[in-house]
Amino acid sequence: MSPLPFPDPVGTGSSRPLRVAVVLGTRPEAVKLAPVVRALDAAPGFESLVINTGQHREMLDPMLHRLQLTTHHSLEVMRDRQELSALTARLIEGLGEVLRYEEPDLVMVQGDTSSTLCGALAAFYERIPVAHVEAGLRSGVLDNPFPEELNRRLVSKLTRWHFAPTERAGAELRAEGIPADNVHVTGNTVIDNLLWVRHRGVGRSAFRTGRRGVLVTLHRRENQGDRMRAMAATLLRLARRGDVEILLPVHRSPAVRDVLEGALGHDPHITLTEPLDYFDFTASLAACELVLTDSGGVQEEAPSLDKPVLVLRTTTERPEVVTTGAARLVGVDPEHIHTEANNLLDDPALYQSMAEAPSPFGDGYAARRIVTRLAEDSAATPVSAPAFPTVPHAISLADW
């Protein structure tokens, strides 16, 4: 039963393909939706339609072809230093126009960005059902991370197919009153793409020395300003160990760039780069020894490559990675971050225990589970797929 007052989205007995409009606009969305688009295009009875909102245009456009994604519509929504309200208005208007023109059977969104929320809302306005990939993530704090926590909660109210990456995420949705038949635990599609890329051996590490690699990402709004300046000072202290190279791809946000380049740009043990493309970032992740991040996606990817993670946030919507022991939620206190990083670098037993912790995010078959479920719920030809376990488990590159 659908929680929304939609008629059957597919039609009954139609032989035409099921048209799936896939909305993406940021690099993480492209990474996590690429396996689904590839699975849709490979399955009989489906037709994908990729709508690029352009939310991360400079970072996203060069990688779409390498991910085997063809964009059917591109929106020009970004303005310099624009407010979220202005971005939201442009997204709703632009996406609404495309959906009215294309008339897809369903709209697929991923995660928790402004493109995600607006894609789901525009679909609701056009009475088109929504499939939400990576549904059910919750930090428990409405404005942390901001605005992502609110975005994903709102999207859940507009969604018909909730594709949860873990059992915990599925349980969160059911606890919020989402009918159990609408919640499907699939694993996280980021693992599908990670294994796809690593199997092909593409990308080159951005580390430039033979020292122990520490990969750092910092960009979240709640970490900007004085907090980010304090974290930069902590990275300088860590670099003075002398045995590490800190690699930090600098986000394009002026609020991030002004702080990090000014504070860290002259230390010989710190490598600042432009944002790495997905393939080079993945290679750098595979080459590093330790990860410090406030990113959500990196918390998912690093454990699959046996890299311990220190999460530089006060909350995480991915508590499974902490529960399994693959990551530690260390907060934003500079002294505590410094202590935790040094502990991992100096204690081989502690390091090994985190590196060997299992990844809770899946086995590389999430996209096929998603397409299989849509096929089962539609008039599309069923997808040939193996019998998957109910709870996704880890898989190694050797098994891929």
C-alpha positions as CSV (number, residue, x, y, z in Angstrom):
1,M,0.0,0.0,0.0
2,S,1.3,3.4,-0.9
3,P,1.4,6.2,1.7
4,L,0.5,8.7,-1.0
5,P,-2.8,9.1,-2.9
6,F,-1.2,8.0,-6.2
7,P,-2.8,5.6,-8.7
8,D,-0.8,2.6,-9.8
9,P,2.3,4.4,-11.2
10,V,3.2,1.9,-13.9
11,G,-0.1,1.1,-15.6
12,T,-1.4,-2.4,-16.1
13,G,-0.1,-4.7,-18.7
14,S,1.6,-2.0,-20.8
15,S,4.5,-3.2,-23.0
16,R,6.3,0.1,-23.1
17,P,9.4,0.6,-20.9
18,L,8.9,1.9,-17.4
19,R,10.5,5.4,-17.5
20,V,12.5,6.3,-14.4
21,A,13.6,9.9,-14.0
22,V,16.8,9.9,-12.0
23,V,17.5,13.2,-10.3
24,L,21.1,14.0,-9.3
25,G,23.1,17.2,-8.9
26,T,26.0,16.5,-6.6
27,R,29.0,14.2,-7.0
28,P,27.9,11.9,-4.2
29,E,24.5,11.5,-5.8
30,A,26.1,10.6,-9.1
31,V,28.4,8.1,-7.4
32,K,25.5,6.4,-5.6
33,L,23.0,6.5,-8.5
34,A,25.4,5.4,-11.3
35,P,25.1,1.7,-10.4
36,V,21.3,2.0,-10.3
37,V,21.2,3.7,-13.8
38,R,23.6,1.0,-15.1
39,A,21.3,-1.6,-13.7
40,L,18.2,0.0,-15.1
41,D,19.8,0.3,-18.6
42,A,20.8,-3.3,-18.5
43,A,17.4,-4.6,-17.4
44,P,14.6,-5.3,-19.9
45,G,11.5,-3.2,-19.4
46,F,13.2,0.0,-18.0
47,E,14.3,3.3,-19.5
48,S,16.3,5.7,-17.4
49,L,16.2,9.5,-17.8
50,V,19.0,11.4,-16.0
51,I,18.2,14.9,-14.8
52,N,21.3,16.8,-13.7
53,T,20.4,19.8,-11.5
54,G,24.0,21.1,-11.6
55,Q,24.3,21.6,-7.9
56,H,27.9,20.5,-8.1
57,R,28.4,21.3,-11.8
58,E,32.2,21.8,-11.9
59,M,32.8,18.8,-9.8
60,L,30.2,16.6,-11.5
61,D,30.3,17.1,-15.2
62,P,33.8,15.6,-15.9
63,M,33.0,12.4,-14.1
64,L,29.5,11.6,-15.6
65,H,30.9,9.9,-18.7
66,R,33.4,7.9,-16.8
67,L,30.5,6.6,-14.6
68,Q,28.7,5.7,-17.8
69,L,26.0,8.2,-17.1
70,T,24.3,10.1,-20.0
71,T,22.5,13.3,-18.9
72,H,19.2,14.0,-20.7
73,H,18.4,17.3,-19.0
74,S,20.8,19.8,-17.3
75,L,19.5,22.6,-15.2
76,E,21.4,25.9,-14.5
77,V,20.4,26.5,-10.9
78,M,23.6,27.6,-9.1
79,R,24.4,31.2,-8.3
80,D,27.5,32.5,-6.4
81,R,26.9,32.4,-2.7
82,Q,23.2,31.9,-3.0
83,E,20.9,31.2,-0.1
84,L,19.3,27.8,0.3
85,S,15.9,29.4,-0.2
86,A,16.9,30.7,-3.6
87,L,18.4,27.4,-4.6
88,T,15.3,25.5,-3.5
89,A,13.1,27.8,-5.5
90,R,15.1,27.3,-8.7
91,L,15.3,23.6,-8.3
92,I,11.5,23.2,-7.8
93,E,10.7,25.3,-10.8
94,G,13.3,23.7,-13.1
95,L,12.5,20.1,-12.1
96,G,8.8,20.7,-12.4
97,E,9.2,21.9,-16.0
98,V,11.2,18.8,-16.9
99,L,8.8,16.4,-15.3
100,R,5.8,17.9,-17.0
101,Y,7.6,17.6,-20.3
102,E,8.9,14.1,-19.9
103,E,6.0,12.5,-17.9
104,P,8.1,9.7,-16.3
105,D,6.4,6.8,-14.5
106,L,8.4,7.4,-11.3
107,V,11.1,9.7,-10.0
108,M,14.2,8.4,-8.2
109,V,16.2,10.5,-5.8
110,Q,19.1,9.7,-3.5
111,G,20.3,10.8,-0.1
112,D,19.5,14.2,1.4
113,T,20.7,17.1,-0.7
114,S,18.6,20.1,-1.9
115,S,18.3,18.3,-5.2
116,T,16.9,15.2,-3.4
117,L,14.3,17.2,-1.5
118,C,13.3,19.3,-4.5
119,G,13.2,16.2,-6.8
120,A,10.8,14.5,-4.5
121,L,8.7,17.6,-4.0
122,A,8.5,18.4,-7.7
123,A,7.4,14.8,-8.3
124,F,4.7,15.1,-5.6
125,Y,3.4,18.2,-7.2
126,E,3.1,16.4,-10.6
127,R,1.6,13.3,-8.9
128,I,4.5,11.0,-9.8
129,P,5.6,8.4,-7.2
130,V,9.1,8.6,-5.7
131,A,11.8,6.0,-5.1
132,H,14.3,7.1,-2.5
133,V,17.7,5.5,-2.6
134,E,19.6,5.5,0.8
135,A,16.5,6.1,2.8
136,G,16.2,6.1,6.5
137,L,19.4,7.8,7.6
138,R,18.8,9.7,10.8
139,S,21.1,11.7,13.2
140,G,18.3,12.4,15.6
141,V,19.0,16.1,15.5
142,L,16.9,18.1,13.1
143,D,19.5,20.7,12.3
144,N,22.6,18.6,12.4
145,P,23.8,18.0,9.8
146,F,22.1,21.1,8.3
147,P,20.0,21.0,6.2
148,E,20.4,17.3,5.3
149,E,18.6,15.9,8.4
150,L,15.5,17.9,7.6
151,N,15.7,17.1,3.9
152,R,15.8,13.3,4.4
153,R,12.9,13.4,6.9
154,L,10.8,15.4,4.5
155,V,11.6,13.2,1.6
156,S,10.4,10.2,3.5
157,K,6.9,11.7,3.6
158,L,6.9,11.9,-0.2
159,T,8.3,8.5,-1.0
160,R,6.7,5.3,-2.1
161,W,9.7,3.0,-2.4
162,H,12.2,3.5,0.5
163,F,15.4,1.7,-0.4
164,A,17.3,1.6,3.0
165,P,21.0,0.8,3.0
166,T,21.0,-1.1,6.3
167,E,18.6,-2.8,8.7
168,R,19.0,0.0,11.1
169,A,17.9,2.6,8.5
170,G,14.9,0.4,7.6
171,A,13.9,0.2,11.3
172,E,14.1,4.0,11.6
173,L,11.6,4.3,8.7
174,R,9.2,1.7,10.1
175,A,9.4,3.4,13.5
176,E,8.2,6.6,11.8
177,G,5.1,4.9,10.5
178,I,6.3,4.0,7.0
179,P,4.5,0.8,6.0
180,A,6.8,-2.2,6.2
181,D,5.9,-3.2,2.6
182,N,7.3,0.1,1.4
183,V,10.7,-0.3,3.1
184,H,13.3,-2.5,1.3
185,V,16.8,-3.1,2.8
186,T,19.3,-3.3,-0.1
187,G,22.7,-2.3,1.1
188,N,24.3,0.9,0.0
189,T,24.9,1.6,-3.7
190,V,28.2,3.4,-2.9
191,I,29.7,0.0,-2.3
192,D,28.5,-1.2,-5.7
193,N,30.4,1.7,-7.3
194,L,33.4,1.5,-5.1
195,L,34.0,-2.1,-6.1
196,W,33.2,-1.3,-9.8
197,V,35.9,1.4,-9.8
198,R,38.5,-0.6,-7.9
199,H,38.0,-3.7,-10.0
200,R,38.8,-1.6,-13.1
201,G,41.9,-0.1,-11.5
202,V,41.2,3.5,-12.6
203,G,42.3,6.6,-10.7
204,R,45.6,7.7,-9.3
205,S,46.4,8.5,-5.7
206,A,47.2,12.2,-4.9
207,F,49.6,11.4,-2.1
208,R,53.1,12.6,-3.2
209,T,55.5,11.2,-0.5
210,G,56.2,7.9,1.0
211,R,55.0,8.9,4.4
212,R,52.0,7.4,6.2
213,G,49.0,8.8,4.4
214,V,46.2,10.6,6.4
215,L,43.3,11.6,4.2
216,V,41.2,14.5,5.4
217,T,37.9,16.0,4.2
218,L,36.3,19.0,5.8
219,H,33.4,21.0,4.4
220,R,30.2,20.8,6.4
221,R,28.4,24.0,7.2
222,E,28.3,23.3,10.9
223,N,32.1,22.9,11.0
224,Q,32.8,26.2,9.2
225,G,34.2,29.4,10.7
226,D,36.0,29.3,14.1
227,R,35.5,25.5,14.4
228,M,37.3,24.9,11.1
229,R,40.1,27.2,12.0
230,A,40.7,25.2,15.2
231,M,40.6,21.9,13.2
232,A,43.2,23.3,10.8
233,A,45.5,24.1,13.8
234,T,45.0,20.5,14.9
235,L,46.1,19.2,11.5
236,L,49.2,21.4,11.7
237,R,50.1,19.7,15.0
238,L,49.5,16.3,13.5
239,A,51.7,17.1,10.5
240,R,54.6,18.0,12.9
241,R,54.9,14.3,13.8
242,G,57.1,14.1,10.7
243,D,56.1,10.6,9.7
244,V,52.8,11.5,8.0
245,E,51.5,13.2,4.9
246,I,48.1,14.8,5.3
247,L,46.2,15.0,2.0
248,L,43.3,17.4,2.0
249,P,41.2,18.0,-1.1
250,V,39.8,21.5,-0.5
251,H,36.1,22.0,-1.1
252,R,35.1,24.7,-3.5
253,S,33.1,26.6,-0.9
254,P,34.8,30.0,-0.3
255,A,34.0,29.6,3.4
256,V,36.1,26.4,3.5
257,R,38.8,27.4,1.0
258,D,39.6,30.7,2.7
259,V,40.2,29.0,6.0
260,L,42.1,25.9,5.0
261,E,44.3,27.4,2.3
262,G,45.3,30.3,4.6
263,A,46.1,28.0,7.5
264,L,47.6,24.9,5.8
265,G,48.9,26.0,2.5
266,H,52.6,26.3,3.4
267,D,53.4,23.1,5.5
268,P,55.6,20.6,3.6
269,H,53.8,17.7,5.3
270,I,50.4,18.8,4.1
271,T,49.2,18.4,0.5
272,L,46.2,20.6,-0.4
273,T,44.6,19.8,-3.8
274,E,41.6,20.9,-5.8
275,P,38.7,18.5,-5.2
276,L,39.7,15.1,-6.6
277,D,37.6,13.4,-9.1
278,Y,35.8,10.3,-7.8
279,F,38.4,7.9,-9.3
280,D,41.5,9.7,-7.9
281,F,39.8,10.1,-4.6
282,T,39.0,6.4,-4.5
283,A,42.6,5.6,-5.3
284,S,43.8,8.0,-2.6
285,L,41.4,6.4,-0.1
286,A,42.9,3.0,-1.0
287,A,46.4,4.3,-0.5
288,C,45.9,6.1,2.8
289,E,46.4,4.7,6.3
290,L,43.9,6.8,8.2
291,V,40.8,8.9,7.4
292,L,39.6,12.0,9.2
293,T,36.3,13.3,7.8
294,D,33.1,15.2,8.3
295,S,31.7,13.6,5.2
296,G,28.9,11.1,5.2
297,G,29.9,9.1,2.1
298,V,33.5,8.6,3.2
299,Q,32.2,7.0,6.4
300,E,30.7,4.3,4.1
301,E,33.5,3.9,1.6
302,A,36.5,3.7,4.0
303,P,35.5,0.6,6.0
304,S,35.1,-1.4,2.7
305,L,38.8,-0.7,2.0
306,D,39.8,-1.5,5.7
307,K,40.6,2.2,6.5
308,P,39.9,3.4,10.1
309,V,37.8,6.5,10.2
310,L,37.6,9.4,12.7
311,V,34.3,11.2,12.2
312,L,34.8,14.9,12.9
313,R,31.2,15.6,13.9
314,T,29.0,15.5,17.0
315,T,26.4,13.3,15.4
316,T,26.3,10.7,12.6
317,E,23.4,9.4,10.6
318,R,25.5,6.3,10.0
319,P,25.8,4.9,13.5
320,E,26.3,1.4,12.2
321,V,29.9,2.2,11.2
322,V,30.6,3.2,14.9
323,T,28.8,0.2,16.3
324,T,30.9,-2.2,14.2
325,G,34.1,-0.5,15.3
326,A,35.2,0.7,11.9
327,A,34.9,4.3,12.9
328,R,34.9,6.6,15.9
329,L,32.7,9.6,16.4
330,V,35.3,11.9,17.9
331,G,33.5,15.2,17.8
332,V,34.9,18.6,17.0
333,D,37.2,19.3,20.0
334,P,40.7,19.9,18.6
335,E,42.5,18.3,21.5
336,H,40.4,15.2,21.4
337,I,40.8,14.9,17.6
338,H,44.6,15.2,18.0
339,T,44.7,12.5,20.7
340,E,42.5,10.1,18.8
341,A,44.6,10.4,15.6
342,N,47.8,9.9,17.4
343,N,46.5,6.9,19.2
344,L,45.6,5.2,16.0
345,L,48.9,6.0,14.4
346,D,50.9,4.8,17.4
347,D,48.9,1.8,18.6
348,P,49.1,-1.1,16.0
349,A,46.6,-3.2,17.9
350,L,44.0,-0.5,18.1
351,Y,44.6,0.3,14.4
352,Q,44.2,-3.3,13.4
353,S,41.0,-3.7,15.4
354,M,39.4,-0.9,13.5
355,A,40.8,-1.9,10.1
356,E,39.5,-5.4,10.5
357,A,36.0,-4.3,11.6
358,P,33.3,-5.4,9.2
359,S,31.7,-2.9,6.9
360,P,27.9,-2.6,7.5
361,F,27.0,-1.1,4.2
362,G,26.6,-4.0,1.8
363,D,28.0,-6.4,-0.7
364,G,28.0,-4.6,-4.0
365,Y,24.6,-5.8,-5.2
366,A,22.4,-3.0,-3.9
367,A,21.5,-1.6,-7.3
368,R,20.3,-4.9,-8.6
369,R,18.1,-5.4,-5.6
370,I,16.6,-1.9,-6.2
371,V,15.8,-2.7,-9.9
372,T,14.5,-6.2,-9.0
373,R,12.1,-4.7,-6.5
374,L,10.8,-2.1,-9.0
375,A,10.4,-4.8,-11.6
376,E,8.4,-6.9,-9.1
377,D,6.1,-4.0,-8.3
378,S,5.6,-3.0,-12.0
379,A,4.6,-4.4,-15.3
380,A,8.2,-4.3,-16.4
381,T,9.9,-7.6,-17.2
382,P,11.4,-9.1,-14.1
383,V,15.2,-8.8,-13.6
384,S,17.3,-11.9,-13.5
385,A,19.1,-11.7,-10.1
386,P,20.7,-14.1,-7.6
387,A,19.1,-14.9,-4.4
388,F,20.4,-12.2,-2.1
389,P,20.5,-12.4,1.7
390,T,18.0,-10.3,3.6
391,V,20.8,-8.4,5.5
392,P,23.6,-7.3,3.2
393,H,27.0,-8.6,4.2
394,A,30.6,-7.5,3.3
395,I,32.3,-8.6,0.2
396,S,36.0,-8.3,-0.6
397,L,37.6,-7.2,-3.9
398,A,38.8,-10.8,-4.3
399,D,35.2,-12.0,-4.5
400,W,34.1,-9.3,-7.0
